[in-house]
Amino acid sequence: MIKDRTLKQISFRKLFRNLLLQYTVASLIITVSIAIVMSVMIISITENHILKMHSSFYINYTSSIRTNYSELLSVFMDEDSEPDLHAIEHFSEDLLLIPSIRNLFIYRTDGEIIWQAYPESIQDSEDGSSLINDALYKDFSYSLEYTDDYNKLNIFLPVYNAQKPVGVIGIEEDIEQTYLSLKSMRQLVLIIIILGGAAFYLLLFYLFYRSYRSQSTAYRKLEGSQRITIHSMSLLAELRDNETGSHILRTSAYCRILAEALREEEEFKKYLTSEYIEDLVHSAPLHDIGKVGVPDNILLKPGKLTDEEFDIIKKHPEMGADVLKKASSAVEIRTFFRIGVQVVLHHHENWDGSGYPDKISGKSIPLSARIMALSDVYDALRTARPYKDAFSHQRAIEIIKAESGKKFDPQIVSAFLKSEQDFLKISTDIID
């Protein structure tokens, strides 16, 4: 059974360009990105809320300084004198009785430490700068530190006099239980975000997949009808020439093999795109469509043609090109009609300019037609005709090598020689 590589061989590059795969990857990246951003935002907001609730006692305690500890305000206001230790001790004694508090600091607004309960404790320099500055513009600020000994929460609370910040109270607290709550909260938020993101992604994927399947089905039906039409048109020419549909499949397969081999060359990489190759493969069956205009007594003649008869045969590329041009102007069916016209009109042109109908040479011949020319000749050599027996694969190789630079593009001959085992496999497959 000949493998129709047009239908069954899909390269990884083409698979990656598949719309469904692109959507899957893109939507997954977008969903994960949104989930990460949302989790960071929610964790930050929730953490800030939990710590604010945890710190509400201290916020209320410091807000009562003017009422209950008015003498402490002089500590912040008088920068030239020594701090009033009695006022500080009066304020701090109740706070230091709380077991979780490890240290207590009093800062001026510029971050200078006026007093700390345990001087041997080393305070992070950041705590006396950016976080203190944040506290002056908010109800409070905080930093979390996870050490080997304990989990430390540094709380910074502004002190106001006449609605003007005059200093900052810093509290260093061991928050093991709060830390566990924060850890559980982070895990819970992450789980909720992951599950929500997965559900959202699956919903989007399901909706897109339904739409994709519907469009794919419609496209396959349209493409199938196009292929049936093209196959039927090409069979009209092939059957009149005592050929079978297998010639169509073989030459299409040979074109694909050559195009993919040429794409490995740097010169052809950008030109021989996947779309171009597909258009070429779809166009290949139409290469002899012009034979429908050749009289039977000439087309089916078993012996050698006269010069006049051969002149009539040589008109079939132009007749076929006219058919495709008229068809493409009447119906919008993909771009392969453009390549189809090139293949039909120029597949009998020779590299040295001795072909027909236009006697163009070299790279003036469209690449699609140059590929088709070798594919068509190889199949003709390997197939029995009324006027000749089928040649062996090795004999066909020798003939094609001899015509390199004359009938065929040398680069295409080189691609053929690299892929000749693929040609052999296609040419020897059994047709059901």
Secondary structure, 3 states (H helix, E strand, C coil): CCCCHHHHCCCHHHHHCCHHHHHHHHHHHHHHHHHHHHHHHHHHHHHHHHHHHHHHHHHHHHHCHHHHCHHHHHHHHCCCCCCCHHHHHHHHHHHCCCCCEEEEEEEECCCCEEEECCCCCCCCHHHHCHHHHHHHHCCCEEEEEECCCCEEEEEEEEEEECCEEEEEEEEEEECHHHHHHHHHHHHHHHHHHHHHHHHHHHHHHHHHHHHHHHHHHHHHHHHHHHHHHHHHHHHHHHHHCCCCHHHHHHHHHHHHHHHHHHCCCHHHCCCCCHHHHHHHHHHHHHCCHHHHHCCHHHHCCCCCCCHHHHHHHCCHHHHHHHHHHHHHHHCCCCCHHHHHHHHHHHCCCCCCCCCCCCCCCHHHCCHHHHHHHHHHHHHHHHCCECCECCCCHHHHHHHHHHCECCCECHHHHHHHHHCHHHHHHHHHCCCC
